[in-house]
Amino acid sequence: MGAIFHPIDAIALVLILGGVFAIGIWVSWRSRGAQASSDFFLGGRDMTWWAIGGSLFASNIGTEHFVGQAGSGAASGIPVALYEWTAGWLIVLLGEFFAPVYLRSGITTIPEFCEKRFGAPTRVLVSTLSLLACVVTKISATIFAGAILLQVVAGWTLWESVPAIVFATGVYTVGGGLQAVMFTDVLQALIFLIGGGLGAGVAMK
C-alpha cells in the first residue's frame, strides 16, 4: 500500500515524532549518572502531578484505540466506548483505595505485594501471568496497530514498521527509565487530546 499523505502531513509527522524522541533522549542523557534502581524504575520518586497525570492518561491510550477501537466504533456504534468509560472509574478506585495500601506497604509493584502477602511463588506466578497478558493483549496490539498506521501513511511493510517502533521506543526507555517514559507520555497526551478532538470533529461532519 502506497503513501497517501501530503508533504504537510510528512512535516507534521516528523515534527511530532522528533519531539517525542528528543524529549526521551534528553531525559535519558540527563539521567545517565543515576545509579539507584529507584531512579530508573520509579523516576526518583519526585515526579510532579501533571507528569504523573499525563503519563497515566497517555499510558491508557494508544494506536489500538485510535486505529482499532475507532474502527470498531464506526462499525458497531457507541457501545464500544463502554469499555473505556468503565476503565475510568477503575482508575479512580485504584487511586483512592488501593494506592494508599501500596504506598503504606512500601512496595513498587503488584507482584511484590503478592510476595509479602502470599509468598515468593505467588510473586513469580503473578509476574509471569502479567507479562504474558501484557505482551499478548496490549503490546502486540499496540505495535500491530502502529504498523498498520505506518503502512497507510508511509507505505512501510509490517516487517519494516515493527522493528522501527520497538527500537525507537526502546532507545529512550532503556536509557532514561520511567522519567523518559513519563515526559514523552505528557507530550503524547497533548497530541492525543488535540488530534482526537480534531478527528472526532471531522468524523461528526
WODAPE-V711110 format. One record per residue. RES is the residue in three letters. OMEGA is omega in whole degrees, -180 to 180 (* if undefined). Layout:
res = [RES	RES]
omega = [OMEGA	OMEGA]
//
This chain:
res = [MET	GLY	ALA	ILE	PHE	HIS	PRO	ILE	ASP	ALA	ILE	ALA	LEU	VAL	LEU	ILE	LEU	GLY	GLY	VAL	PHE	ALA	ILE	GLY	ILE	TRP	VAL	SER	TRP	ARG	SER	ARG	GLY	ALA	GLN	ALA	SER	SER	ASP	PHE	PHE	LEU	GLY	GLY	ARG	ASP	MET	THR	TRP	TRP	ALA	ILE	GLY	GLY	SER	LEU	PHE	ALA	SER	ASN	ILE	GLY	THR	GLU	HIS	PHE	VAL	GLY	GLN	ALA	GLY	SER	GLY	ALA	ALA	SER	GLY	ILE	PRO	VAL	ALA	LEU	TYR	GLU	TRP	THR	ALA	GLY	TRP	LEU	ILE	VAL	LEU	LEU	GLY	GLU	PHE	PHE	ALA	PRO	VAL	TYR	LEU	ARG	SER	GLY	ILE	THR	THR	ILE	PRO	GLU	PHE	CYS	GLU	LYS	ARG	PHE	GLY	ALA	PRO	THR	ARG	VAL	LEU	VAL	SER	THR	LEU	SER	LEU	LEU	ALA	CYS	VAL	VAL	THR	LYS	ILE	SER	ALA	THR	ILE	PHE	ALA	GLY	ALA	ILE	LEU	LEU	GLN	VAL	VAL	ALA	GLY	TRP	THR	LEU	TRP	GLU	SER	VAL	PRO	ALA	ILE	VAL	PHE	ALA	THR	GLY	VAL	TYR	THR	VAL	GLY	GLY	GLY	LEU	GLN	ALA	VAL	MET	PHE	THR	ASP	VAL	LEU	GLN	ALA	LEU	ILE	PHE	LEU	ILE	GLY	GLY	GLY	LEU	GLY	ALA	GLY	VAL	ALA	MET	LYS]
omega = [-177	178	-178	-176	-177	179	179	176	179	179	180	-180	-180	180	-179	-180	177	178	179	-178	178	178	-180	-180	179	178	178	180	180	-177	-173	-179	-179	-177	-176	179	179	178	-177	-173	-176	178	-179	-180	-179	179	-180	-175	-177	177	179	180	178	180	177	-179	-176	-179	-180	180	179	-178	179	177	-177	179	-175	-177	176	177	178	178	178	-178	-172	180	-172	178	178	-178	-178	180	-178	177	177	-180	179	178	179	177	177	178	178	-179	-174	-172	-174	-178	178	178	180	-179	179	-179	180	-178	179	-179	176	176	177	176	179	178	-180	-176	-172	180	-175	179	179	178	179	-179	-179	178	-179	-180	-180	179	179	-180	-179	-179	-174	-172	-174	-173	-178	180	-179	-180	-179	179	176	178	177	179	179	177	-178	-172	-176	179	180	174	179	-178	175	-174	-175	178	-180	180	-177	-178	-176	180	-180	-177	-177	178	180	-178	-174	179	-174	180	179	180	-176	-179	175	176	180	178	-180	177	177	179	179	-178	-179	-179	179	179	178	179	178	179	178	-178	-177	-178	*]
//
